[in-house]
Amino acid sequence: MVPASWLQSSFRPAATIDEYTRFGWHGYLDEVSIAAPPRPRRDLWVGAFGNGGPRRDVAPALRLVVAITAGNYDQPGQGRMPTTLWRDVVWPSLRSPGGRGVG
């Protein structure tokens, strides 16, 4: 089990890469648009990406963790399939009727 205090610390920016990109202890930090009641909002998203295309995406406000394993090591475009899976399958399922209303 990962201590809550460690997660809270790791989800805070430790370095700023550019105007939009920040990095925590072990992942990139950004915000995701949530179109759920009581009002639309932007919440924290944490992502990590590795050689071969694996990725881990965490949206704490949604209580969502997605782990995609892949093994296309040291190849051009290694992250294309996992990114497509996240963008075209996982993310739309959260916006579907009965979903959590992520947008």
DRENRO-566556 format. One record per residue (C-alpha): z, y, x; chain; residue number from 1. Coordinates in steps of 0.05 Angstrom, whole numbers, plus 5000, padded with zeros to 4 digits. Example, Ala and Ser with C-alpha at 12.3 -4.5 7.8 and 13.67 -1.06 7.14 Angstrom:
   pz   py   px ch   i
 5156 4910 5246  A   1
 5143 4979 5273  A   2
END
This chain:
   pz   py   px ch   i
 5000 5000 5000  A   1
 4982 5069 5025  A   2
 5038 5120 5019  A   3
 5023 5178 4971  A   4
 5044 5229 5023  A   5
 4991 5202 5071  A   6
 4937 5207 5018  A   7
 4957 5278 5000  A   8
 4953 5298 5073  A   9
 4887 5263 5085  A  10
 4856 5297 5025  A  11
 4869 5367 5053  A  12
 4818 5400 5098  A  13
 4831 5388 5172  A  14
 4766 5419 5197  A  15
 4712 5463 5168  A  16
 4642 5442 5188  A  17
 4603 5496 5152  A  18
 4607 5540 5090  A  19
 4607 5480 5043  A  20
 4629 5420 5084  A  21
 4701 5405 5102  A  22
 4731 5343 5134  A  23
 4799 5313 5121  A  24
 4834 5260 5163  A  25
 4784 5205 5146  A  26
 4730 5233 5101  A  27
 4686 5290 5078  A  28
 4716 5335 5025  A  29
 4678 5368 4969  A  30
 4685 5382 4895  A  31
 4654 5346 4836  A  32
 4639 5377 4768  A  33
 4678 5345 4712  A  34
 4655 5360 4640  A  35
 4716 5329 4607  A  36
 4767 5358 4558  A  37
 4804 5403 4556  A  38
 4752 5443 4594  A  39
 4697 5434 4646  A  40
 4725 5439 4716  A  41
 4714 5422 4789  A  42
 4758 5370 4822  A  43
 4766 5341 4892  A  44
 4719 5287 4917  A  45
 4729 5251 4983  A  46
 4674 5210 5016  A  47
 4666 5168 5078  A  48
 4602 5138 5105  A  49
 4592 5088 5160  A  50
 4539 5056 5204  A  51
 4497 5009 5163  A  52
 4505 5048 5099  A  53
 4574 5031 5072  A  54
 4609 5086 5035  A  55
 4675 5100 5001  A  56
 4680 5153 4947  A  57
 4746 5176 4917  A  58
 4755 5223 4858  A  59
 4831 5228 4850  A  60
 4830 5266 4784  A  61
 4789 5210 4753  A  62
 4831 5156 4786  A  63
 4765 5130 4813  A  64
 4751 5094 4879  A  65
 4681 5066 4893  A  66
 4668 5023 4954  A  67
 4596 5004 4970  A  68
 4586 4954 5026  A  69
 4521 4952 5063  A  70
 4496 4924 5129  A  71
 4431 4959 5149  A  72
 4459 4975 5218  A  73
 4427 5024 5266  A  74
 4365 5033 5221  A  75
 4332 5097 5199  A  76
 4349 5110 5126  A  77
 4409 5063 5129  A  78
 4446 5105 5077  A  79
 4388 5110 5028  A  80
 4406 5049 4986  A  81
 4480 5063 4979  A  82
 4467 5136 4962  A  83
 4415 5116 4910  A  84
 4464 5065 4880  A  85
 4518 5119 4875  A  86
 4471 5173 4848  A  87
 4429 5130 4800  A  88
 4479 5076 4776  A  89
 4552 5095 4787  A  90
 4549 5170 4773  A  91
 4506 5165 4709  A  92
 4553 5111 4681  A  93
 4609 5161 4684  A  94
 4569 5210 4643  A  95
 4546 5160 4590  A  96
 4574 5161 4518  A  97
 4644 5133 4522  A  98
 4647 5150 4596  A  99
 4695 5198 4629  A 100
 4649 5258 4620  A 101
 4634 5271 4692  A 102
 4577 5320 4701  A 103
END
